[in-house]
Amino acid sequence: MLLNQFLILSAFLFCTGVYGVLARRNGVLVLMSVELMLNAVNINLVAFSAYGRDVAGQVFALFIITIAAAEVGVGLAIVLLIFRNMNSPDLDRIDQLKG
Amino acid sequence: MLRNAWLIPLLPALSFVAILLFGKRLPRKGAELGVGAVGASFVLACAAAWQWIDKVEGATGKAEGLAAFGKGMLGGEGGEHAEAVVAPVTRAFTWWQNGNVEFKVGIAIDGLAVMMMFVVTLVSFLIHIYSTSYMEGDRRFTHFYALLSLFTASMLLLVVADNTVELLVGWELVGLCSFVLIGHWWEEKPNADAAVKAFLTTRVGDVGLMIGIVVLFFAAGTFDIQAINGQALEGEVGHTLLLVASACLLAGIIGKSGQFPLHTWLPDAMAGPTPVSALIHAATMVVAGVYLGARLFPVFFEGFSIDGGTINVMALVGGVTIIIGAVLAFVQRDIKKVLAYSTISQLGYMVMGLGVGAWVAAVFHLFTHAFFKALLFLGAGSVSHSGSHHSFDMKNDMGGLRKFMPITFWTFLIGSLALAGIFPFAGFWSKDEILATAGENEFTFFVVVGLIGALMTAAYMTRCVYLTFFGEYRGHGEPHESPRAITVPLVVLAGFSVVAGFLNASAFDVEKFKEWVEPTVAFPLLEHPEFELAGALLALTVALLGILIGYAYWFRNLGPHGITERNRAARVGYTFLENKYYLDALYENVIVGSIKGAIARASYWVNQRVIDGAVNGVAAGAAQVGRFAYDVVDQQGVDGAVNGIAVSAGETGGLLRYVQSGRVQRYALMLFAAVALLSLALFIFN
């Protein structure tokens, strides 16, 4: 079994997520990009778990999936409130904390 | 009582405090306290005198018995008149200690002290009674009585003192009290001036006294008067030191006892109330000087070599003062000033008496003089109180008062006769004795001076009596006799003026005064002349001649009247006398003026240049420092730091605010960039 295909896939996914988080203006899409990054990490964990014959990595992956579900729940609620207040999901307009 | 003689000065001192505290609330405004305390002191002084006499008589009796016994045993050996040794009664405790030197407070009671206590308390007591009437309704009646008590207490302290320091304390207190009392009516400028003059003039002499005491201390190593006297007599102290010490002490006597050339304060001191004048002149202030001379007589005796028969400073000062005082008494219009100059002259007799070795006679003259001079002053006060409406001007406000004031007249006459030295009044005995002793000790010059003085004394007292009591009344008002509080003291003093002389009437072989008063311990052997009829008759004749001249000139209007208008020389002389030999002008304008001007200018210069310069310099320096602190430290340093911190914080904030864009994705970008950089760093440095 080759490890580097998984790592390349994971890196690609992570970079896509980072790009999405930094570049997308829609809050929902930013949330989805965060999910991408989390799952890229999951791939890494599972790959190393299989490679090292150690089940701890898979346990971590399961933890992350659980927490990601909670995170999406909270995140979507925040986005929903932003949308209600601003009538738009555009993150660039939320700059009231500007110094 | 002799051992408890400290009570005698203490009582008036307590009454001083009590009058100050409660005087105004008492029915008689504090007078009763003063009269009571001084009266009690007088009783105690009488008791002390009685015991002392008892002691002396007892010792003399024993000595005579022993002498007679010895004569019997040894066949004709031994003195005719045995001299008993009676030591003074002393009692002292340590006041404070400084190294090995003990400063003591104590009493030394001998015949001299007992005699002085008797005189001071008696005269003061009579003056206290007299003042109840004389000072009635005065604006500071209570204050007056308080100080009168303190005055008496100070003088008594001086008298009982057993060491020179204590004596100095009493001496200065006496000076202080006389200052306050002379200036009793200080609202009028001349009175305040007279008080200051009295204080400052006596101060000149007091400096001498203080130096003298210090010199004596270093010479003899003690302040104890008896020890000093003993050492001086036994030659344990060098003659030069004694001469210096006695010269310094003599300066004190000159200042206090109004001797030439420091006598000028005494006539001015008449500005005080008459009872005060009487007290100053008779019993307290001025006799303090003579008392000092008598107390430390062995020092003067050795220092001035009095037994040598040569002219010494002390006798000379006294002699000059006799003449100077007597001459000035002729030109006074103010009755009190006549008496003041007569006091100066009589004090001259005492000092001269000490100077020629006539110790007993000088002290005896002090004793008799106290009575008749107090009498004369109180008589003058009585005249002004009831006869001339508070004026003392004999020429304008008196005259013919003998008809209106018989008691005052007769007592005043007795006083004048006693002062003039007419037999058998007190002054005759004491003055004659001074002259007799001076003659015995071969001071012929001073005998002549004394006789001239006696002549003048008799003449000016005749003038004084004539102007006051004879002729036509020249005042405006209704003269009447004074109340009893005034006349009773006069009568008592007149009685003493008559009989006091018989205590030492050498003509009748009575020498009680000498026996009782002359110290027998630490005292030089002095000559005591036998009574000589010729000498006494000469003195009496001279005095009678003086009265005769006065009688002829003033009563009978004979002699060169109006000579001052006709003769230029006489006028110049009169003006010279009227201006009191220009001594006041010399002191005030020349000496004080020149010193005062120079000192004033010098101190002005110092003030302007040095002190003001220093002050201004300091101020300018402080201002400079302040400006520098403001400009540099405060404005630039502190404020700069504070502002700088604020500005830099603001600037930093301004820079940092670009980071706080409020855009979440920027934050995220920075987060990832930081992670990337840190990862890179980790990668590189690992």
Interface residues (C-beta under 8 A of the other chain):
Chain A: V18 V21 L22 A23 V30 L91 D92 I94 D95 Q96 L97 K98 G99
Chain B: L656 R657 Y658 V659 Q660 S661 G662 R663 V664 Q665 A668 L669 F672
